[in-house]
Amino acid sequence: MTTKDIGPEPQSFDLEKATLENTNYRAVAWTGKYLQLTLMSIPVGEDIGLEAHPETDQFLRLNAGRGRVQMGRTEDRLDFEREVEDGWAIFVPAGTWHNVTSWSVQTAQQPPDEHA
């Protein structure tokens, strides 16, 4: 299944299928004014990279595999750490430093991401 970002136009597709079939590290599936859906396939042993989004909350959902999420108020103090797996949701408050490490992870994430 191929998804195409058509911008802020109405869109509908099978999110689970698109996520599971995605082989790209980061693929933008839809971009609106206040929301963006990005599909990610993180290779085993790799991570998304420590980052923070000062103005936006972020939602990530794991559609396959297992991994670890770390979060904290500062870059050098990630005091929230959880193992996550297929079906888990991760909610990252605006301004929170976070990283997701893959033990076999595919995710769907939002909001708009400056890396996409």
Buried (B, 14 or more C-beta within 10 A) or exposed (E): EEBEBEEEEEBEBEBEEBBBBBEEEBBBBBBBEEEBBBBBBBEEEEBBEBBBBEEBEBBBBBBBBBBBBBBBEEEEEBEBEEEBEEEBEBEBEEEBBBBBBBBBBBBBBBBBBEEB
